[in-house]
Amino acid sequence: MLDNGLHLASGRWRATVLPGFGANTVRLRYMDQDILRYPDRMEQLRGNPHVYGMPLLIPPNRVKDGTFGFDGRTYRLEINEPRHANHIHGGMADAPFTIVRASGREAVCEYENRGERYPFPFRMTVSASVNDDGFRQEIVILNTGDTDMPVVLGIHTTFIEPDSFRVPIGQRWETNDRYLPTGRMLELTEREREYREGCLAGGEPISGFYTASGQRAIIGDFGYWASDHFTQWVLFNGGGGKGFLCVEPQSGPVNGLNRTDGYLRLPRGESARFWTAVSREGA
């Protein structure tokens, strides 16, 4: 399956990008060490596209009832979490990007959305690159429509479960039985403060929505950086014992499209730029 991707290399770093499947950086290695959880077969990725590599989500996580209002209009998304009557994870994770250019160190891919995967037209350009210092991904969203559009971006980054981690979380969003924020903010539990200060993974279930109190997480031996647009962190490990830990930067809260302060308003003809990076700690 990985032979279908674009293979990047520089020094001790290797990355594989799948243009035809969401421009997902599906594999990242430092020397012989894999950093991201990656699939052995394409069928695995198609079957569960959000827990391998770095899938891109617009909008991330859940949208209540699959509906939101913007500038006096109501928009509808697919109810793809019927158990809770929510839309979840957007439609970009498997989008067929085209290759703009590719070299041994960089891949630039592009997708032109005309309303089929999100109800506003936009062009999304994803640049993945490696150099001797590590990996960097840039995402540019250009509003190609005639009106403003709301943008909430998330990256469902799925790390191989590390021995230890530290994520700069602030407060926790209280959630209801549909896994939607109630709007109430909670102080961190004792264990969640350990997530922030640094702790062993432990194998217990991890799941929560948090504000960001910083832009750099430490995952085992690696730093994971997110640009300032990312104001939230989501943590998830599939109930524990699955061998992975998702550390997900989001540019707005879960169900942010239904909050006036939960999204970036992108005027027509303008673009927003986001980035993340992975580096070796202490290198």
PyMOL commands that set and color helices and strands:
alter all, ss='L'
color gray80, all
select helices_A, chain A and resi 2-4+42-47+190-197+256-258
alter helices_A, ss='H'
color red, helices_A
select strands_A, chain A and resi 6-10+13-18+24-30+33-34+56-57+62-64+67-70+73-76+86-88+98-102+106-113+122-131+134-143+149-151+154-155+158-160+164-166+169-175+181-186+199-200+207-212+216-219+222-226+232-236+244-250+264-266+271-280
alter strands_A, ss='S'
color yellow, strands_A
deselect
rebuild
show_as cartoon
